[in-house]
Amino acid sequence: MSVKLHAWGRIATADVVALIPRDSASASLPTHAYLPVGNNRSYGDSAMPAGTAILTRDLSRILDFNADSGLLRAEAGVLLSDVIAHVTPRGWFLPVTPGTQFVTLGGALANDVHGKNHHRAGSFGCHVRAFELIRSDGARLLCSPQSNAGLYAATIGGMGLTGLVTWIELALKPTPTPDVIEETIRFPTLGRFFTLSAESDATHEYSVAWIDSSARGAALGRGLFMRANHADAPAAQRQGLRLALPFTPPLSLMNGASIGLFNAAQFALAKEGERRRGYAQFFYPLDGIGGWNKAYGPRGFHQHQSVLPLPAAEQAIAEMLNALHEAGIHSFISVLKIFGRQASPGLLSFPREGATLALDLPNHGEATLRLLSRLDQITLRAGGAVNPYKDSRLPREVFEASFPALAQMQPWLDPLAASQFSRRVGFTHHPNSTILAAE
Ligand SMILES: Cc1cc2nc3c(=O)[nH]c(=O)nc-3n(C[C@H](O)[C@H](O)[C@H](O)COP(=O)(O)OP(=O)(O)OC[C@H]3O[C@@H](n4cnc5c(N)ncnc54)[C@H](O)[C@@H]3O)c2cc1C
């Protein structure tokens, strides 16, 4: 079967042959180049196969759930939304969740995704107890910190390049309700964001800030700080309003004027104070607008996500926001948050201690590429790193500078696993490196 895949940023696409394993027990890999594919919620070309796509969405069974210990074993194509539906009635929730619930367990593991509680819980990989990995030589390996520990570390955050994960064992977190009590606070300067974050670390499990990218001068970096804890008890079930963009408009709806107006209005109209929020409203606000990525029009958009060591972060973020103004390219959604100290078991994990800034930038061709390159340079000068699963152009030298453990990945890369990203930056298995099928 042939399929056309689109990355979430709608810049990278792939016309490929697809294999669809029906269950984890019978899954196998082809004898030529392949890449596992989850639910295509990655923005860039790291999730676009340079070979056969192994579409994992039919690996959709929850295999075991212990409601006493909160240990879940499920196939890799199960969506986080399915996990939530299965476990929240029994008092459990995801230990870490990204800003969309429509990602698979396999995709969450392979990108070692992070959430609004990184300062407390680390990344997704910190909660993965074990998984099964199929390699292109046919080996089926149980990977955990105790068994095949090298492949365990290389696969968490390994962007699908170590093989196919068929099932995952995940430790969930207990909570009486997934809903939260959220507090919104307007902050006038970047400096105030850092104070609020430091104050909230001990008191709030979740925190995140939205930056008004239209602000400049003395108001540069102003925004809204949201912090939250789970509520004490469940409320009556609410049905959220779900809007959808059914088609890709011929032109981008995200131009400088509309983005500027949206940002300024968000800042001015936001309601400060505490309120109860349904979990979907708090964790997944963008899921409420189906297909919102199509609003950027046929040229799509890039996300630039950096993480910056704290001492250099405030100045580097101000430089980046000024770079946007100078380029005349505005970020529709700009998210700032603090990553905590908890290290991931993943060799290639993106989250590390510091401040992380994510900017959604419409694709205006060369002008946007020049801006992205400038953002890379500001990030690297500050001693930071750029996230490889958020755009389709990250150059090899920025990737190398961002991941000091890159060389340690070499023995674990599957010789046949290949994405457009891995081919583009030359991050592929080297024939002279030892293939360690089992430890
Ligand atoms: C609205 C929105 C908000 C987001 N917010 C966040 C956020 O807060 N934090 C964050 O970290 N990310 C965030 N993301 C990005 C998203 O969470 C990740 O890109 C995630 O990995 C996508 O998972 P997926 O199931 O769609 O997998 P895909 O995008 O299809 O694939 C992701 C990677 O996983 C690999 N893979 C998939 N399945 C398997 C498998 N079974 N075995 C081996 N490898 C596999 C693929 O090869 C690929 O490299 C967001 C994305 C969106 C659209």
The ligand as a Tripos MOL2 file, in Angstrom:
@<TRIPOS>MOLECULE
LIG
   53    58     1     0     0
SMALL
NO_CHARGES

@<TRIPOS>ATOM
      1 C1         -0.4520   20.4800   19.3850 C.3       1 LIG1
      2 C2          0.8570   19.8040   19.6900 C.ar      1 LIG1
      3 C3          1.4380   20.0100   20.9240 C.ar      1 LIG1
      4 C4          2.6420   19.3750   21.2370 C.ar      1 LIG1
      5 N1          3.1900   19.5960   22.4590 N.ar      1 LIG1
      6 C5          4.3360   18.9750   22.7920 C.ar      1 LIG1
      7 C6          4.8910   19.1260   24.0830 C.ar      1 LIG1
      8 O1          4.3510   19.8420   24.9340 O.2       1 LIG1
      9 N2          6.0260   18.4510   24.3780 N.ar      1 LIG1
     10 C7          6.6330   17.6300   23.4620 C.ar      1 LIG1
     11 O2          7.6600   17.0230   23.7990 O.2       1 LIG1
     12 N3          6.1310   17.4680   22.2240 N.ar      1 LIG1
     13 C8          5.0010   18.1190   21.8780 C.ar      1 LIG1
     14 N4          4.4680   17.9280   20.6330 N.ar      1 LIG1
     15 C9          5.1440   17.0250   19.7000 C.3       1 LIG1
     16 C10         4.6330   15.5750   19.8320 C.3       1 LIG1
     17 O3          4.2660   15.2890   21.1530 O.3       1 LIG1
     18 C11         5.7560   14.6150   19.4610 C.3       1 LIG1
     19 O4          6.2690   14.9320   18.2040 O.3       1 LIG1
     20 C12         5.3240   13.1430   19.5120 C.3       1 LIG1
     21 O5          6.4760   12.3650   19.4990 O.3       1 LIG1
     22 C13         4.4230   12.7470   18.3490 C.3       1 LIG1
     23 O6          4.0230   11.3960   18.5040 O.3       1 LIG1
     24 P1          3.2820   10.5980   17.3320 P.3       1 LIG1
     25 O7          2.5980    9.4120   17.9140 O.co2     1 LIG1
     26 O8          2.4560   11.5060   16.5250 O.co2     1 LIG1
     27 O9          4.5120   10.0370   16.5010 O.3       1 LIG1
     28 P2          5.1450   10.4860   15.0920 P.3       1 LIG1
     29 O10         5.1700   11.9580   15.0300 O.co2     1 LIG1
     30 O11         4.4600    9.7550   13.9950 O.co2     1 LIG1
     31 O12         6.5930    9.9140   15.2820 O.3       1 LIG1
     32 C14         7.4660   10.4920   16.2150 C.3       1 LIG1
     33 C15         8.7730    9.6960   16.2800 C.3       1 LIG1
     34 O13         8.5250    8.4750   16.9420 O.3       1 LIG1
     35 C16         8.9810    7.3740   16.1670 C.3       1 LIG1
     36 N5          8.0600    6.2740   16.4680 N.ar      1 LIG1
     37 C17         6.7070    6.3040   16.4330 C.ar      1 LIG1
     38 N6          6.2130    5.1110   16.8060 N.ar      1 LIG1
     39 C18         7.2710    4.3040   17.0780 C.ar      1 LIG1
     40 C19         7.4110    2.9430   17.4780 C.ar      1 LIG1
     41 N7          6.3550    2.1670   17.7080 N.pl3     1 LIG1
     42 N8          8.6620    2.4480   17.6310 N.ar      1 LIG1
     43 C20         9.7530    3.2200   17.4250 C.ar      1 LIG1
     44 N9          9.6760    4.5170   17.0420 N.ar      1 LIG1
     45 C21         8.4490    5.0440   16.8720 C.ar      1 LIG1
     46 C22         8.9310    7.8670   14.7380 C.3       1 LIG1
     47 O14         9.8470    7.1730   13.9130 O.3       1 LIG1
     48 C23         9.3180    9.3330   14.9020 C.3       1 LIG1
     49 O15        10.7100    9.4850   14.9130 O.3       1 LIG1
     50 C24         3.2690   18.5290   20.2860 C.ar      1 LIG1
     51 C25         2.6830   18.3280   19.0370 C.ar      1 LIG1
     52 C26         1.4880   18.9560   18.7350 C.ar      1 LIG1
     53 C27         0.8740   18.7210   17.3800 C.3       1 LIG1
@<TRIPOS>BOND
     1     1     2 1
     2     2     3 ar
     3     2    52 ar
     4     3     4 ar
     5     4     5 ar
     6     4    50 ar
     7     5     6 ar
     8     6     7 ar
     9     6    13 1
    10     7     8 2
    11     7     9 ar
    12     9    10 ar
    13    10    11 2
    14    10    12 ar
    15    12    13 ar
    16    13    14 ar
    17    14    15 1
    18    14    50 ar
    19    15    16 1
    20    16    17 1
    21    16    18 1
    22    18    19 1
    23    18    20 1
    24    20    21 1
    25    20    22 1
    26    22    23 1
    27    23    24 1
    28    24    25 2
    29    24    26 1
    30    24    27 1
    31    27    28 1
    32    28    29 2
    33    28    30 1
    34    28    31 1
    35    31    32 1
    36    32    33 1
    37    33    34 1
    38    33    48 1
    39    34    35 1
    40    35    36 1
    41    35    46 1
    42    36    37 ar
    43    36    45 ar
    44    37    38 ar
    45    38    39 ar
    46    39    40 ar
    47    39    45 ar
    48    40    41 1
    49    40    42 ar
    50    42    43 ar
    51    43    44 ar
    52    44    45 ar
    53    46    47 1
    54    46    48 1
    55    48    49 1
    56    50    51 ar
    57    51    52 ar
    58    52    53 1
@<TRIPOS>SUBSTRUCTURE
     1 LIG1         1 GROUP 0 **** ****
